[in-house]
Every structure is written in C-alpha cells, then in structure tokens.
Amino acid sequence: MPIFEAQLEKDRANFEPLTPVSFLRRAAQVVPSHTAIIHGQRRYSYAQFLERSSRLANALAARGIGPGDCVAIMGANTPEMLEAHNGVPMLGAVLNSLNIRLDARTIAFILDHGEAKVLLTDRAFSGVIQEALALIEREPLVIDIDDSESQGGELLGETDYETFIAAGAGAFPAGQPGDEWQALSLLYTSGTTGNPKGCVYHHRGAYLNALGNMSTMELNRESVYLWTLPMFHCDGWTFTWAVTAALATHVCLRAVEPAAVFSSIAENGVSHMCGAPIVMNMLANAPREVKTPFPQTVEIATGGAAPPSAVIEAMEADGFHVTHLYGLTETYGPATVCIPQEDWPALAPQERSSRMARQGVHYGTLENASVKNPDTMEDVPWDGDTFGEVMIRGNTVMKGYLKNADATQAAFAGGWFHSG
Amino acid sequence: MPIFEAQLEKDRANFEPLTPVSFLRRAAQVVPSHTAIIHGQRRYSYAQFLERSSRLANALAARGIGPGDCVAIMGANTPEMLEAHNGVPMLGAVLNSLNIRLDARTIAFILDHGEAKVLLTDRAFSGVIQEALALIEREPLVIDIDDSESQGGELLGETDYETFIAAGAGAFPAGQPGDEWQALSLLYTSGTTGNPKGCVYHHRGAYLNALGNMSTMELNRESVYLWTLPMFHCDGWTFTWAVTAALATHVCLRAVEPAAVFSSIAENGVSHMCGAPIVMNMLANAPREVKTPFPQTVEIATGGAAPPSAVIEAMEADGFHVTHLYGLTETYGPATVCIPQEDWPALAPQERSSRMARQGVHYGTLENASVKNPDTMEDVPWDGDTFGEVMIRGNTVMKGYLKNADATQAAFAGGWFHSG
C-alpha cells in the first residue's frame, strides 16, 4: 500500500459526515444564551433551540420514526419550521416542506408520493389540509402547530406540537446521518404541467450550500436575519441552516406584509433578508406611512428574474442593498451570485439591472456553472442573448427526483444538471 | 431499497471530491483578471496563477510524478510557494513544505522519511540544502527557485523553476483527487525530542478549514492578505487556499521585517494578515520611523500563547485588530477562535488578554473541541485553571502521522485528537 494511504484510515477523531444539523449543535455549545429565534413575543436561545429540536426528534423516534422516514410539514415561517429543519434530519428522517399555496389535490399527491408518515400542520392551513387528507388512503400521524401569532383555522390532529415535543427527551440523539449522502429533505417543484417532481436533498449538499450562503451574504454572529422568504422554498434557500452556522439570529414572520416587515427591521435591527422580486416590489411600492425608518443598511438577496431598475433604486433609497442570486429547487436554491463589475456604475440603471440578473458567478461551494449549447455541451457566452442552457455541476445539486429515475437521468445528462 | 436511496446514486452532476484546488479553478473562471498575487514588482492575475500552477503540475507529470508522490519545497513566501500549493495537489501528489529554519540533519531525515521525489528549493537556502542532500542516498529531482526579490545563495539543481514550468502545458490537469480523503500535503512537527512526526493532510480537511478561515476572518474579494505567516507553517494555516477561495489578493513577503511590513500594508491596502505573537511583538515595538501610517484597520490573527496585553494595546493603537486563534499542525492550524464575550470591555487589559488566549470556540467546519480529563474523557471547564487536555474531533484533523501508526493511534485514542 502506498505510504500516504497505509494506516491512515478514517477515524472518529478525523472524520464526521457533513450535516447542517452540526451547526445547531455547535451554536448551542459555543453561544448557548445568544438569541437564536425571535417570533412575536417568543424568544429562544440557541440552547433552547437545540433542546426543542431534540425533543421533536426524540418524540418522533418514540412514535417509530427513523432514518429514511418522511415527515411532512405545512408551516408558516415560525420557530416550529426551524425546529423541524433540525429535529427531523437529526433522526435521519426526511423533511418534506409543503408549499402553503398548493391546492388540496396537489398536497394529497405529494403526501402519497413522498410516503409521509407524519404531518406537522399549522392551524392556519387546516382547511386545505383537511381536504387533502380526505383524498388519500394513508393515515399519517397529524400534529397541529398552534401558533400564538396566528388566528383562525382548526386543530385537526392527534395532538398539538407543544404537547408532542414536551414528551420527548431533551438530549441530542446522536448517530445520524450515518452517511452524508443520506437524504435530508424532499421538496417538490411546482411544474406548470403534470405532477410535481420531488427533489431529494442530501446532508452534504445542504451543509455546503449553507456555508456558501454564509460567506456570500457575509453573515456573522451579529447578523439578524428576517424570514421574508418562505422556509418551504428550497428549505429557505438553506438559510434555515446558514443563519445558525453564522451564530446569527432568526426573526420569524408569518406573512410578508410591508408594515410588518419595516417595523420588524427597525425593532429587531435586521441586517439580512431574502425575497423574490415580487417581495421587493411590494416593499418598494408600500405607502410612505408604513415605511418605519431604520438606521442600518439591510442586505437583501433576491432571485429569479431581474427586478426592474426602478424597484432596485427605490429599495436602495429606502436603506436596502440588493444582491442577485440565481438557482433552482434542484440546486438548494442559490447556486450563483451576481458580482458587480467595475464598469457598472457607468451604466444606465436599466442596463445595470439586466446585467445583475444574468452575470452569475458560481458559489465557491459549487463545482461549476456555465451556459452550454445542450446539443454540443460546449460553453457559450453567459450574456442572456446567445442561445444556451444554464448547466450546473457540483456538491450542491440534489440527489435526484424521488421515484423518477427517467427525469433524474434526463436532468443529469452528460454529467451536468440541466436547468431547463 | 428504501425510496430515498433507490436510483439516487452519486453522479458527476451532483458529486465532486472536495479539494482546495477547486478554489483556484473557480477564481480563474469567475475573476480571471483580478490580481491574485503581488510580489515586489511581480503581479499575477487569477488566470495567470492557475496557468502557472497547471504548468508546474504538467511539468511534474512529464517527469513521472503522479498521485501519492511526494514533492518537497524549501521556500520563502513567494508566488512559487502558492503555485506549489495548487500545482502539486492538482496531480494528486503530496506537497511537503519544509521549515526553512531546520538544520541539514533534520531536513535530510524529512526528505528520506517522506520519500521526496522532487525538491523545489529557493536559492537563498542553498547552503543547508546542499548539506542535507549530501546526507541522503536518494536523489530527488532538484529545481531551483530563483526569486528576483532575493540575493545570495547558489543554484543547485538540474534546472530552475521558470524554465521547468515553461515546458509544462498550461491546461488544468483534471481528474484528481479521485477521493477527497487522498493525501494533500505532509508537514513535520518540530518536536522537542526525537525525530519529527509527519502530519498527513487530506483534501477534504484543507477545503473545509479554508472555508472556516474565510468566514472566521471575513475574507472577501476586496481583501488583501499579507503573508507575514510562513506558508510552511501548516500550509500557511490553510490561508494559502482560503485567500483564493475568497477571490482576494495574496501579497507575498520573503522576510518579516517591520519596515517592509508597514510599507506593504500602506502601499497595497492590506486588510488581513496572520502571525505568531512574536511577530506582533516585533511590529508593536518597531521604531516609530518605520511605522508607515495607513488609513484602514488591519485584521491580524495570531495563535499560540496570549500576547501580553501591552502588545495588543500597542497593535490596536497602530491600526490593527487582533483575533486569537488556536490550533496545531495536526489540525491544519486554526481550530478554534476566541469570541470576545460581552463582559470583556469591563475587564483589566491583562485579564482580557489572558481570556483571549484560553476561551476558544471551535470553527463551524470542525465537529468539536473541548477540554477533557484524559483519564476519564469527561469534559472539564475550559478556563486554563482546571486540569485537562484540549481535545479536538472533526473533518479538519489530519489523516494521521506518516509511517507511524503507534503515534497516530495514541493521538486519536478514544476518538478524539489529543493536543498533548
């Protein structure tokens, strides 16, 4: 055996499967009393965040949930969503966050297809969930999230979330994942035709993309992150874990409503947030009287199509700094970031805005991204004009589509993920 | 097979072995003309840095060097050292950086023990190298680094570095590492008794520790990093790769001499540097006339014992901000960072300085660090008073000691690296 391989095997001391859950364990160890989560009047420290997540994991384990079992959640941006993003993967189970805007038929399809054994559901969505449950034969364990910050809806389940986790032990259940390639979560893409496809994420990819977000957005332990992006979108673009990795503070928000956003920014000293262009549009065009002023600059990351330059200008005038990310559900959300080039300040606003949307630089945690001619697989200029398809390769690409080998194979043809 | 495993195998699209060389490939792709390296009058862009590193790799390959072969380097902090840190691992070969302060007998031991097939050696060190080569039977290919910023010494080798790499192709040699657990580099600890031990680093660990450094020190593409830390120390604490991961600029420096340090800081707009406490001491106590003033704050990371509070105060008065890291050769350099606690400003300077040295928080890319009683392996308070040993576990711990299974086993007893 070559000298650099002999008797130099992996050991518990020098090898640990990568998992985004490790960030919460570390935070609870190194900054136990730092505020991890703010939600209305509720406050949880990192020690409490880990304890509550561990209780969820242990309570699920007591009901027979383990590695490879699917736990679905229909939730708003509340502490329970953040806890589920840690407590479920802690067990090696797979978290399936549902888009709260889906209709009952689609939710029923997803619960069946993903083989959900448990459904955590926020009271606010009881109507559509009740309908969906009536459409399926399987009978998941239903647990209600009864959030004090919400009104309306009904309790549907066997028990409520607080009662359920209170019965679980508070100690971290060690031992998972056994392998960093294990499934972490399941997220369905909302295709325009046919049934949605379920993207399976792995622990390794989420860990790395969280680090990629942390450095791209320069999150640190003084950061305060406002949840204007739904956590069910690509697990909150993996910011569910990135904010914790940075030892920063999560600020929850059930509904993106301009007055609530501006007052949370001012009150909580928010430094970072994410949102689709429509969110920026809504904030930029909000009436002056709801725009509570704030002294800090708020870093906002957006994705998808370029926001109109007028929106970017209005946002910047209101105290935001806009960064444009690009990605898909298949890439854990953000895969590239727009780095402003030196000649941009000289450009007209509309031109600058369109460049912002199309000149992407792949994350350091991703192997590569380029625009290719899908027939020849040759690179073409990434300029938005030349015909081609964005293709992505690296550790922050999903495992594949659940129970859909044909779609997986087509998406990965030639060893690159085809963005379509 | 469980649904979350079936037909969801690793593919070229979604799996890539982690390697710190990927940071240079990405930098050359996304910011090709950005200044990567400054050394005296020499300037290399990221495109040139990758090309020169690739030429080194291809030239070595043409001489039969490949995966698992050892390439030693006796170098100052010059561009060639940075290129070797990329060009050698690109091939899957193992880089063995020699401490330039070692005597000929120890160097001879290391060249023999590490089985070096190639030795890159800076002209300035020709005296001790000539002596060392006379002591060994093996005959490595010797290549001289003939740096224009240096005087003295002789050319010893078959050829010089520039001639050697000019013959290599400029295209990146793909395909390595085949596995992220492969050996990346070899670094000998300078034990006080007996022969030095060779720590073997792996690609996975260096990739992760570089990301850990990048986020801990908040390096970004505007950062300018001055090489006051020798690159032969734990591969420059993995900043050799972290600075590139951040798309920042490396500023080389052959010798740490206060006038040169201050003028480089002012001239190049240096934002970050690292150095042992002795370096801080030297800078703090430099005569006023060599302290070229600069407008920015320079982040300086130090390690080892706590610098005296007077030194920290003097450094801060001169425009530096000091961060205390802790680590060992076995942990790729930095493993923990001191996070100032809220009550510190109220403490006397001496007390603050001693806390800075002993209250460490492990990197987010490391699994754990704690102080344990080595007999019981139970945690004890990390306060510098209670008897115990710092123990470290995670992906940024070395593979083990080369050809020394007993020492490896002892160091990893109980699944933790014992810092001794």
Interface residues (C-beta under 8 A of the other chain):
Chain A: P2 I3 F4 E5 A6 Q7 L8 K10 D11 R12 A13 N14 F15 E16 L18 S22 F23 R26 Q29 V30 V31 G68 C70 V94 E115 W181 Q182 A183 L186 V200 G205 L211 M214 S215 E218 N220 R221 A245 A246 I339 V361 H362 G364 T365 E367 N368 I392 R393 G394 N395 V397 M398 K399 G400 L402 K403 A405 T408 A411 F412 G415 W416 F417
Chain B: P2 I3 F4 E5 A6 Q7 L8 K10 D11 R12 A13 N14 F15 E16 L18 S22 F23 R26 Q29 V30 V31 G68 C70 V94 E115 W181 Q182 A183 L186 V200 G205 L211 M214 S215 E218 N220 R221 A245 A246 I339 V361 H362 G364 T365 E367 N368 I392 R393 G394 N395 V397 M398 K399 G400 L402 K403 A405 T408 A411 F412 G415 W416 F417
